[in-house]
Structure formats: C-alpha cells, structure tokens
Amino acid sequence: MKAISVAVLALCSGYASASGFQLIEQNASGIGNAFAGSAAVAENASTIFYNPAGMTQLQDREVSGGIAMVKPSFTFTDSGSSNVGAFQNTGNGGDAGSWAALPNGYLSWALNKDLYLGLGIGAPFGLMTEYKSPWQGAAQSTKFDVKTMNINPSVAFRVNETVSIGGGLNWQKLDVEYKRLAGIYTTAQVGVPLSSSNVTLKLKDDAWGWNVGALFTLSPATKVGVSYRSAIKYTAEGTVSVDGPSAVFNAARSSNAKTEVKLPDTFILSVAQNLSDRWDMLGDVSWTGWAKIPKIDIMNSSTGSATPIQTLDTEFRNTWRVALGANYKYTDALKFKFGIAYDQSPVKGASTRLVSLPDNNRLWFSTGVQWKLDKASALDAGLAYLYVKDAKISNNQGTSASPYRGLVDGTYADSCWIVGAQYSLAF
C-alpha cells in the first residue's frame, strides 16, 4: 500500500513550512529574522530548542510562550495524469493546504550563576495535506494528518565567560491518520471497482532523542552558536482499515500495521553580530540529514510476514538552509526585525514527489517587531512569506500487481504564510 506508507514520512505534528516536513517555528520571536542566528541570539527561553547553552545568557528565571499560525497552499494543475483509479479527470482537489496553529512553551531556571535547567514543549516536524472532492489523485491520497508533542528537558553550564555548553533529552509522541480512496483493482484482487472505498492508516508511537549545543561569546559584540539534534528512530504500530461496498475486500485489506523509520538529525551554525547601538546582523547555516529516509517498508503485523505490504522509495537527499537577518533598535523599547532565507527541499525530482508531500525549494521573506513592555517582559510578533518554486510531479503508482493508483502528472503551485506572536517574561 504505497500511498498509505506516505503517512509515516511525517511522524510529527503540525503543517510543514520549512522544506520537507520540518518545522523550525519553535518560537515566534525568530520569525521576523527568518530564524537567522537561531543558535546564537538567546533572547528568551526558546533558546532551549535551538541551543540549550544559550540559557546561560538569560536572567535567573524566564518563561516564554507563543504561537505560530501557518497557512500553506498546494494547488495542482494537471498535465497528463492517467488511469488514476476510478477518478481520472475528475478534479484538481482544490487547495490541499489549510491554516494550522503551532504552539510552544519554555521555562529556564538558574540553580546558580553558572548552572541552568530548562524545559521546552513544541514539535520539530509536521505536515498536513487534505484534498477536496473531486480529486483525480484520490487513489494516492485524500488526507494526511499527523500530530505529535515534543518535550525537551535541558541543562546548561557556563564554563567561563567565553564558553557555555548545554544539552537535553527529547521525548516525542505521535498520532498519525492518513486516508485515500481505494480506486480500481484487478480481477485477482476482487474484480470490482471500489471507488467509494476508503483506506485509513492510523499509527502511534513515542521515542527518545537528544540535543547538544555550545555558545561562544567571542566579544561583547559577537556570539557564535553551534547545536545538534539527533535522529530519532520510531517503531510505529497501528491499523489499516478499509470501508466500502465489498465486505470481502474490506476484510482482506484490513490488518494491523507496523513500520520503522528514522527522522533526520540537524546541525546549526549561527552568528550574532552587534554592528552599532542600533543594528545587529544575524546569520545561520543549517544541515538536515534527510538521506536517512531512502525508503520505508510497511509491514503487516497481523501475519508477521517478512514481506512488506509496500515499500516506499523516497530517495530523499540531505539538505542545507541559509538565513540572513538584521535587527534595528528604533528605541530602547522597540526593535524591528528583518530576514531572508533559502531552504532546500529533500525531494530529488518529479518521479519521487508525493501528492502527500508536494514540496520544493523555497525562499523566506520575513519581518517582525519586538516591544519591551518593561525591563522584565517583551512581546514579539512576526510575519513571513515563503515563495516556493513550482513543484513538478510525475508519480506513477499503478501496476497490474497492486492497487491501481495510476500516474499523477502535473505541477503544484505552492506557497506559505506564517504569522506568530511570543510573550517572554523574566521573574
């Protein structure tokens, strides 16, 4: 069940806005800079996610909480799709993107002047696509919804006035739901069209990972941060269920399901440079190890068979992201933020692009504002537009020996808006 196996790609929560299904919106205060300098700025407790060593730059106790509202858009234009189940030439599915809320929360606490503890809650990966009927690719995917929670206890230590180090554990819980229509099947598989049969995959799991970081204060004006988040391996279990007009087919295709997948690790190198009393410059280079997902095997755990129900060949590549940002301090209380970034997609080309993940390279254009309400509190707001290169797709999932999902051939026009707010308090 190739289309069903797409769902395990996300193993995350929310709606993808960085390339692939990565979510870097783990605060709203970084949106205005396109998250440039993320591992170096340490301006509030959300540094726990990007670089836990940054807690040593905070006051004795700080809390930070926010929300990012994300609106991706995925609209399909056909250029020759064929034999797509029972749904050929029946519609483009409308806009498969929709608004989603990505909340986050952080707490940092100094045990003494050099040792800090922290706790962060968020979700580092995510994707949501849902097509409206009629949709000629319905035999490949109609809905993909994945939710998770990531809890990140952390510790930081100031080695000296120049060097701080930090690390943390990550516990993630996931809940996946994926749907498609069954389409047309061959005589050997039942012998009737099942265009009204729904196939649903549900998977759940939790797993552990870790993250580390270091912050170097090279001078009062210059900070350099490095951080690394480990890959996380999941063994997700659940069910594949089918409902439709054929009770024989429903029973034959419903089963328990199981898969193993390793989500990618990430590395960040950041610089924060104070240029004057008014201007700061921020830079960021990050790497994500998407090649850890060359394929995914979905197994029938009811029978214990060593033969996969389906193997999904994703052929992902490792990716780079580069960001540049600036801050302008208009007054002691008011700061304006700007940012631009280039974000590379892990999808190699049209033949491996999925209707559940119609991703491509993108450019970020960001702006924001920070208002210091008083010496102990600040409010951040940010806005970003992501220009995504048109994504060509020519994904053939139809064979005579498997459910006939056909060829989806065309182009996706993709884009994304992000708006967010963050409140930070020292006490």
KARAVEN-V417648 format. One record per residue. PHI is phi in radians with two decimals (none if undefined). PSI is psi in radians with two decimals (NA if undefined). OMEGA is omega in degrees with one decimal (none if undefined). Layout:
BEGIN
{{PHI,PSI,OMEGA} {PHI,PSI,OMEGA}}
END
This chain:
BEGIN
{{none,1.44,-171.7} {-1.10,-0.77,-178.2} {-1.14,-0.67,178.7} {-1.07,-0.69,-176.2} {-1.15,-0.29,176.3} {-1.00,-0.61,-173.7} {-1.05,-0.58,-177.3} {-1.30,-0.12,176.4} {-1.10,-0.60,-172.4} {-1.34,-1.01,-179.0} {0.77,0.92,-168.6} {-2.84,-2.95,177.7} {-2.31,2.76,172.5} {1.55,-2.69,-170.4} {-2.31,2.17,-171.6} {-1.07,2.34,174.6} {-2.27,-0.59,166.0} {-1.36,3.04,-175.9} {-1.15,2.79,-173.8} {1.14,-2.26,174.8} {-2.20,0.58,178.6} {-1.45,2.45,175.4} {-2.02,1.90,176.8} {-1.67,0.00,-179.4} {-1.39,1.09,179.1} {-1.59,0.05,162.2} {-2.61,2.97,172.8} {-1.76,-0.31,-177.8} {-1.19,-0.37,179.0} {-1.58,-0.15,-177.2} {-1.05,-0.73,-176.6} {-1.06,-0.43,178.0} {-1.79,0.21,-173.9} {0.95,0.51,178.9} {1.10,0.41,170.3} {-1.17,2.47,-179.7} {1.26,0.35,-170.8} {-1.04,-0.59,-178.2} {-1.62,0.08,-176.4} {-2.14,-0.48,-170.4} {-1.22,-0.78,177.7} {0.84,0.91,-177.3} {-1.61,-0.18,174.0} {-2.76,-3.08,-172.6} {-1.18,-0.19,178.0} {-1.19,-0.15,172.5} {-1.01,-0.33,178.2} {-0.96,-0.65,179.1} {-1.36,-0.84,-171.6} {-1.39,-0.62,177.3} {-2.89,1.75,-175.8} {-1.07,-0.40,177.3} {-1.06,-0.42,-179.9} {-1.14,-0.24,177.1} {-1.03,-0.48,-179.7} {-1.19,-0.19,176.9} {-1.61,-0.05,-175.4} {-1.65,2.99,175.3} {-1.33,3.13,-170.3} {-1.00,-0.73,178.9} {-2.43,2.25,178.3} {-2.46,2.51,172.0} {-2.19,2.62,178.4} {-2.59,2.32,178.7} {-2.52,2.54,-178.3} {-2.83,-3.10,178.6} {-2.57,2.44,172.9} {-2.02,2.23,175.3} {-1.74,2.16,-173.7} {-2.06,2.29,178.3} {-2.24,1.58,173.0} {-1.40,2.75,176.2} {-2.32,2.24,177.7} {-2.29,1.81,179.8} {-2.08,2.31,-171.6} {-1.82,2.38,172.0} {-2.11,2.19,-174.9} {-1.35,2.52,174.3} {-2.34,0.36,177.4} {2.38,0.54,174.9} {-1.07,2.59,-176.4} {-2.57,2.55,174.8} {0.90,0.74,-178.1} {-1.53,1.44,-179.2} {0.98,-2.41,177.1} {-1.67,0.30,-166.7} {-2.10,0.33,-177.1} {-1.04,2.29,175.9} {0.99,0.69,-179.5} {-2.01,0.24,174.7} {2.40,2.79,-177.8} {-1.71,0.04,174.8} {1.42,0.03,-179.3} {1.18,-2.71,177.9} {-1.56,2.04,-176.7} {-1.41,-0.06,178.1} {-1.70,2.78,177.6} {-2.74,2.89,-179.7} {-1.15,2.52,175.4} {-2.55,2.65,179.3} {-1.88,2.29,178.8} {-2.09,1.64,-179.7} {-1.45,2.81,175.8} {-2.65,2.76,177.4} {-2.70,2.54,-175.6} {-2.53,2.61,175.0} {-2.43,2.24,176.5} {-2.13,2.41,-174.5} {-2.45,2.16,178.6} {-1.51,2.07,174.4} {-1.33,-0.61,171.0} {-2.67,-2.95,-173.5} {-1.20,-0.27,-176.6} {-2.07,-0.24,-174.4} {-2.09,2.20,-175.7} {-2.22,2.52,171.2} {-2.02,2.63,-179.3} {-2.60,2.84,176.6} {-2.51,2.29,178.7} {-2.24,2.57,177.4} {-2.30,2.23,179.4} {-3.01,-2.70,-179.5} {-2.70,1.96,-172.9} {-1.45,-0.19,178.2} {-2.37,2.76,176.8} {3.06,2.74,178.1} {-2.81,2.49,173.5} {-2.49,2.16,169.6} {-2.33,2.40,176.7} {-2.56,2.10,-177.3} {-1.67,2.51,177.0} {-1.55,2.64,177.6} {-1.51,2.41,4.0} {-1.48,2.63,-176.6} {-2.56,2.03,-175.3} {-1.22,-0.23,174.8} {-1.71,0.31,-175.3} {-1.09,-0.43,177.6} {-1.26,-0.28,176.0} {-1.70,-0.69,178.1} {-2.95,2.42,170.1} {-2.05,-0.56,-178.8} {-2.66,2.47,178.2} {-2.47,1.97,-175.4} {-2.38,2.10,-178.0} {-2.28,2.32,179.1} {-2.18,2.42,172.6} {-2.54,2.93,171.7} {-2.28,2.35,179.3} {-2.04,2.13,178.3} {-1.96,2.23,-167.4} {-2.26,1.41,172.3} {-1.21,2.44,-171.2} {-2.48,2.85,176.3} {-2.48,2.54,178.0} {-2.38,2.58,-179.0} {-2.41,2.28,175.4} {-1.51,1.90,-179.5} {-1.23,-0.81,175.8} {-2.76,-2.96,-176.8} {-1.20,-0.26,-178.6} {-1.75,-0.66,-169.5} {-2.07,2.30,169.4} {-2.25,2.56,178.5} {-2.24,2.76,179.7} {-2.78,2.90,179.1} {-2.88,2.93,-179.8} {-2.84,2.91,172.4} {-1.85,2.66,179.7} {-2.26,2.11,173.4} {-1.91,2.16,-178.6} {-2.12,2.39,175.8} {-2.06,2.38,-177.6} {-2.21,2.70,177.5} {-2.55,1.97,-173.3} {-1.97,2.36,169.2} {-2.32,2.26,-178.5} {-2.39,2.40,-178.7} {-2.31,2.60,170.4} {-2.65,2.96,172.7} {-1.67,2.59,-170.1} {-1.24,-0.60,178.9} {1.40,-2.72,-178.0} {-1.69,2.42,179.1} {-2.12,2.70,-178.3} {-1.32,2.95,-179.4} {-1.01,-0.67,-178.2} {-1.16,-0.37,-175.6} {-1.74,-0.16,169.5} {2.92,-0.70,174.7} {1.72,0.16,179.7} {-2.36,2.64,171.5} {-1.16,2.43,-179.0} {-2.18,0.90,-173.5} {-1.19,-0.24,177.6} {-1.87,0.21,178.4} {-1.57,2.28,178.0} {-1.77,2.33,175.5} {-1.91,2.21,-176.2} {-2.22,2.27,173.7} {-1.93,2.28,173.6} {-2.22,2.24,-179.7} {-2.33,2.54,175.7} {-2.42,2.60,174.7} {-2.98,2.88,167.5} {-2.41,2.67,-174.6} {-2.70,2.90,-177.1} {-2.01,2.55,171.5} {-2.50,-2.98,-178.9} {-2.63,2.82,176.3} {-2.54,2.61,179.6} {-2.41,2.80,177.8} {-2.84,2.87,176.1} {-2.48,2.54,178.9} {-2.22,2.24,-178.0} {-2.02,2.02,175.9} {-1.62,1.60,-173.6} {-1.28,-0.49,175.6} {-2.82,2.98,176.9} {-1.00,-0.36,-176.7} {-1.81,-0.17,-171.2} {-2.28,2.20,174.3} {-2.26,2.44,177.0} {-2.17,2.27,179.6} {-2.15,2.48,173.5} {-2.27,2.49,177.9} {-2.62,2.74,-179.6} {-2.48,2.31,173.4} {-2.01,2.29,-174.4} {-1.27,2.79,167.2} {-1.17,2.68,178.8} {-2.21,2.19,-178.5} {-1.72,2.23,178.8} {-1.95,2.51,164.7} {-2.07,1.63,-171.9} {-1.60,2.38,-179.5} {-2.24,2.63,179.1} {3.11,-2.48,-175.5} {-2.40,2.64,164.6} {-1.93,2.13,-179.8} {-2.18,2.56,-179.1} {-2.24,2.32,173.1} {-2.28,2.43,-176.9} {3.01,-2.88,-172.2} {-1.30,-0.30,-176.0} {-1.91,1.88,179.1} {-1.12,-0.60,178.9} {-1.12,-0.81,179.5} {-1.15,-0.74,179.8} {-0.98,-0.82,-178.3} {-1.19,-0.67,-176.5} {-1.19,-0.57,-174.1} {-1.74,-0.16,177.6} {-1.51,2.43,-178.1} {-2.91,3.02,167.2} {-1.37,2.66,-175.7} {-2.34,2.68,-178.8} {-2.68,2.49,175.0} {-2.64,2.75,173.6} {-2.09,2.36,178.6} {-2.64,2.56,179.1} {-1.98,2.02,176.7} {-1.28,2.63,-169.6} {-1.26,2.70,170.6} {-1.51,2.81,-179.4} {-2.37,2.59,177.2} {-2.30,2.39,-179.1} {-2.25,2.37,169.7} {-2.13,2.14,-174.5} {-2.28,2.66,175.7} {-2.33,2.38,171.9} {-2.16,2.10,-175.3} {-2.19,2.14,173.9} {-1.48,2.06,-177.0} {-1.58,-0.55,-178.2} {-2.85,-3.02,176.7} {-1.14,-0.35,-175.4} {-1.88,-0.57,-168.6} {-2.00,2.41,169.3} {-2.16,2.52,173.5} {-2.03,2.48,-177.0} {-2.29,2.47,178.1} {-2.39,2.68,-175.4} {-2.66,2.32,169.4} {-2.25,2.20,179.8} {-2.32,2.68,-178.3} {-2.25,2.42,178.2} {-2.23,2.27,-174.0} {-1.51,1.07,-178.1} {-1.12,-0.39,-178.6} {-1.12,-0.14,174.4} {-1.20,-0.10,177.8} {-2.07,1.24,177.1} {-1.34,-0.49,177.9} {-2.86,2.88,178.0} {-2.38,2.24,177.8} {-1.78,2.18,174.8} {-1.74,2.15,-175.6} {-1.88,2.63,171.9} {-1.54,1.78,-177.3} {-1.39,-0.13,176.0} {-1.24,-0.70,-176.5} {-1.67,-0.35,-176.2} {1.27,0.29,-179.6} {-1.11,2.49,177.3} {-1.44,-0.10,179.0} {-1.61,2.19,-179.4} {-1.11,2.55,168.7} {-1.03,-0.72,177.3} {-2.83,2.56,172.2} {-1.94,2.22,177.9} {-1.77,2.03,178.2} {-1.61,1.66,-177.9} {-1.39,-0.61,-179.8} {0.96,0.67,179.3} {-1.11,2.65,175.0} {-1.99,2.72,172.7} {-1.17,2.63,-173.4} {-2.29,2.80,176.9} {-2.13,2.59,172.8} {-2.31,2.32,-179.8} {-2.19,2.29,-178.0} {-2.36,2.56,177.5} {-2.35,2.31,-177.9} {-2.41,2.89,178.2} {-2.55,2.57,173.9} {-2.12,2.41,175.0} {-2.11,2.07,-178.8} {-1.52,1.72,-176.4} {-1.27,-0.77,172.1} {-2.45,3.11,177.1} {-1.08,-0.44,-176.4} {-1.75,-0.31,-170.7} {-2.19,2.20,-180.0} {-2.26,2.34,176.2} {-1.80,2.47,-175.1} {-2.12,2.56,179.3} {-2.47,2.64,179.5} {-2.85,2.72,174.4} {-2.53,2.55,-178.5} {-2.63,2.65,171.0} {-2.00,2.25,-172.7} {-2.20,2.02,-175.8} {-1.49,2.45,179.1} {-1.51,2.53,174.7} {-1.35,-0.22,-178.6} {-1.31,2.20,-175.1} {-1.35,-0.64,-175.6} {-3.04,-3.03,-172.0} {-1.12,-0.62,-173.6} {-1.27,-0.41,179.4} {-1.88,0.03,176.0} {-1.28,2.43,-175.0} {-1.90,2.53,176.4} {-1.15,-0.38,175.2} {-1.44,-0.23,-179.9} {-2.52,1.21,-177.2} {-1.41,1.09,-168.8} {-1.62,2.72,173.0} {-2.76,3.02,178.2} {-1.00,2.59,-179.1} {-2.50,2.75,174.0} {-1.98,2.36,176.3} {-1.72,2.39,170.5} {-2.23,2.02,-167.9} {-2.28,2.66,171.5} {-2.64,2.79,-179.1} {-2.95,3.11,-179.6} {-2.53,2.52,174.2} {-2.13,2.26,179.4} {-2.09,2.02,176.3} {-1.45,1.91,-177.2} {-1.20,-0.61,174.7} {-2.84,-2.96,-177.0} {-1.16,-0.35,-173.6} {-1.89,-0.13,-173.7} {-2.46,2.68,179.9} {-2.59,2.60,177.0} {-2.13,2.20,178.1} {-1.95,2.51,172.0} {-2.39,2.46,-177.2} {-2.48,2.69,178.9} {-2.45,2.33,179.2} {-2.40,2.49,171.0} {-2.05,2.27,-179.6} {-1.89,1.98,174.9} {-1.53,2.09,-176.4} {-1.95,2.26,176.9} {-1.06,2.42,177.6} {-0.88,2.32,-174.2} {-1.85,1.91,177.5} {-1.39,2.46,178.7} {-2.30,2.41,173.0} {-2.57,1.20,-171.6} {-1.76,1.97,-178.4} {-1.78,1.93,179.6} {-2.02,0.44,-178.4} {-1.96,2.15,173.8} {-2.42,2.79,-179.5} {-1.26,-0.27,-176.7} {-1.75,0.05,-177.0} {-2.50,2.95,176.2} {-0.86,2.33,-168.1} {-1.56,1.62,-178.0} {-1.73,-0.15,169.3} {1.24,-2.93,-177.1} {-1.83,2.15,169.8} {-1.77,2.00,-174.7} {-2.26,2.13,-179.7} {2.98,-2.69,-176.4} {-2.41,2.38,173.3} {-1.72,2.30,167.9} {-1.70,1.92,-173.8} {-1.98,2.65,173.0} {-2.88,3.04,-179.8} {-2.78,2.43,170.7} {-1.96,2.47,176.0} {-2.31,2.27,174.2} {-2.34,2.41,-175.7} {-2.67,2.87,177.4} {-2.47,2.57,-177.8} {-2.47,2.36,174.9} {-2.02,2.28,-178.4} {-2.22,2.44,-175.7} {-2.45,2.33,171.3} {-1.84,2.42,-177.8} {-2.58,NA,none}}
END
